[in-house]
Amino acid sequence: MVSSPFDAWITNDSEVTSLLAQEWERETTTLQLIASENFTSPGVMAATGSILTNKYSEGYPGRRFYGGNQVVDEIEDLARRRLTALFGADHANVQPHAGASANVAVYTGLLNPGDTILGLRLDQGGHLTHGSPASLTSTFWNFVSYGLTPRSDDPANPGELIDFENLRELALKHRPKLIIGGATAYAREIDPVPFREIADEVGALLMFDSAHVAGLIAGGSHPSPVPYADVVTFTTHKTLRGPRGAAILCREEHAKKIDSAVFPGMQGGPLEHAIAARAVAFKEAAQPEFATYTQQIVTNAKAFGASLESKGFRMVSGGTENHMVLLDLREYDAELTGKVAQEVLDRAGITTNRNQIPDDPRSPFITSGIRVGTAAQTTAGMKEAEFAQIADFIDRVLRGRDNETVVASVREEVAALCGQFNPYANFTK
Ligand SMILES: *Cc1c(COP(=O)(O)O)cnc(C)c1O
């Protein structure tokens, strides 16, 4: 059995210890290309696994329902101060357990049931909580969806970008109470300015869901929506490289409503161990090295996309400006579905996710695309040359998907590459 590098992972439960070691082995010997994942620092993991998991602290610093929260109050205050400083925001709530709960808290805090919300459609890159029929959000609020501009063959203007004309028409027609900017599968920079203009024109509130790009914004690689949006939600575990969880930033005028919507509106006691880990991550994200890291993420994604394009893959919207590349597999191989590609790549130690592409003729379970991201392997130290190599691995595995020898030999090369770029190398026994 491979033993894990952290003493904290040695539990008195051999079954769990063994599974933790197996996951450590998986994460460090295969390529992590899921755009929503990252490798957190040992400091973030230490705080996540800390004694704070014992404490109940319903309420907010200085206003708790149970005793014994002197230390916890300082931790949550520290996390809030670091976060407002990082993004230049008025107010922060660091308690949401996840990105989905942060979004629902904003809707419940600022809207009434049945109010109209304008969000990006799921199959165009929006998130489930932006009004997908499969999400409970669509039961309680009236969602209207905007989309992307049509794809075009003009290389200078490839389309598949947020369609602000469509957004403005829908806003004028439906008079939403809230407009949502932000996406989950969209490889382009999102300019907050036109969103604010349209929101002002129709008297709507503006929420930005920056779950994916929060780290890129913190590092200065992407424009910040904070000066423009009434509320900004994001997860802390994607490009921001913190523990699993989320946070909400808002203008002072909305602070009370947002805080009450999170607790007692939606959640019970906050996870203070995860909040301490968020504080660690916020400090890391404020360092100059983090800005360099986010620039490298974007540089790597551009290089990765270009290499994949040279192998015959089509990038949705013809390019990338963030940490992800959304691939349309149809031109590469009309028979190859996202589902099969994901499964074959998994066998070669390349972890990705199938993803719908705009106007995908296949179902969300099958799909015609895959989404890959550079945030995690950039943390591990990979640069453009390694991503070019990974593009080559992907091409060889998908072309040779019926040949076990090809899959096995790429898997070995993947393990060798990961061995050179182990994010936790310094912590190995
Ligand atoms: C990931 C994501 C979420 C949800 O985050 P969870 O922590 O999985 O609930 C919400 N919005 C967007 C845009 C996302 O990409």
PDBQT file of the ligand as one rigid body, heavy atoms in Angstrom, charges set to zero:
ROOT
HETATM    1  C1  LIG A 501     -18.991  25.383  -9.798  1.00  0.00    +0.000 C 
HETATM    2  C2  LIG A 501     -20.029  26.415  -9.983  1.00  0.00    +0.000 A 
HETATM    3  C3  LIG A 501     -21.061  26.598  -9.036  1.00  0.00    +0.000 A 
HETATM    4  C4  LIG A 501     -21.368  25.619  -7.934  1.00  0.00    +0.000 C 
HETATM    5  O1  LIG A 501     -20.429  25.331  -7.033  1.00  0.00    +0.000 OA
HETATM    6  P1  LIG A 501     -20.637  24.084  -6.031  1.00  0.00    +0.000 P 
HETATM    7  O2  LIG A 501     -19.637  24.358  -4.968  1.00  0.00    +0.000 OA
HETATM    8  O3  LIG A 501     -20.376  22.855  -6.836  1.00  0.00    +0.000 OA
HETATM    9  O4  LIG A 501     -22.039  24.125  -5.528  1.00  0.00    +0.000 OA
HETATM   10  C5  LIG A 501     -21.910  27.670  -9.208  1.00  0.00    +0.000 A 
HETATM   11  N1  LIG A 501     -21.789  28.512 -10.241  1.00  0.00    +0.000 NA
HETATM   12  C6  LIG A 501     -20.843  28.342 -11.196  1.00  0.00    +0.000 A 
HETATM   13  C7  LIG A 501     -20.765  29.297 -12.325  1.00  0.00    +0.000 C 
HETATM   14  C8  LIG A 501     -19.941  27.284 -11.097  1.00  0.00    +0.000 A 
HETATM   15  O5  LIG A 501     -19.037  27.108 -12.055  1.00  0.00    +0.000 OA
ENDROOT
TORSDOF 0
